[in-house]
């Protein structure tokens, strides 16, 4: 049994990464729709594929949005305490 092979053909080679990414997204939406979710940061428009073991990731990037959210919570506590 041969596995089917998907070949991506594009008119402009520059479109190949975008085409492959779109097809990968469609695969993920089909196979693991529960793992595709929007970033929890209110100012972020990105979605991400949750690769964490327990499926509880909230941020598109811990370094960016996760730390911003933590910093905002800290700032709110400091401001409210004063």
N, C-alpha and C positions, 0 to 999 in steps of 0.2 A: 504494500500500500504506500503510494506516494502521498506526501502531505501537499496540499495546495500551496502554491507560492504566489504571493501578491507582489506584482511589479507595479511601481508607480511611474507613470509617464507624464511628463509636463512639457509644455511648449518652451518655457523658459527655465533653464536649469536653476535660476535663483529661486524659483517657486518650490523646488523639491522639498526643502526642510519643512515648509509650511504645510505642504500636502501630506507628508508623512506624519507630521504632528496631528493634523486633523483626523487622519485615519486611525492613529493611535488613540485619540480621544474617543472616537466612535467605538473602538474596541473596548475601552475602559467603561464607557457608558453602558455597554451591553453586558460586560462581564462583572463589573464591580461598581454599579451605580451608587451604592451606599458609601463609597469611599471618595466620591467627588463632591466637594462642598465649597461654599464661599468662605473666604477669610473672615474671621470674627471681628477684625478691626473695622470700626464704623467708617473710616475714611478710605478703606482699601476696596478696590473693585475686582481683585484677582480671585480666581478659583484655584484649587489645588487638588492633587490626588494624594490622599492620606496613606502613607506607607508605614505609619507607626504600627507596632504589633497589636495594640489593643484598639486601634481605630478612634483615638480621642484627640487627634491633632486639631488645633483650632486656627492656627495662623498659616498664611502662605509661606512666611519666613519667620522663624523664631528670632533671628538676628534683627530683622526690621520691625515687623508689626508686633511680634510678641514682646519685644523689649519696649517698644513705644507704649504699649498698653500697660505694662508693668510700671513704667516711668510715670504715666499719667495717674495711675492709682496711687503711687507714692506721693506725687505732687499734691493730689487732692487730700490725702491724709494729713500731710504737713500743713497745707493751707487751712484745712478745717480745724486742726488742733490749735493753730495760732489764734 
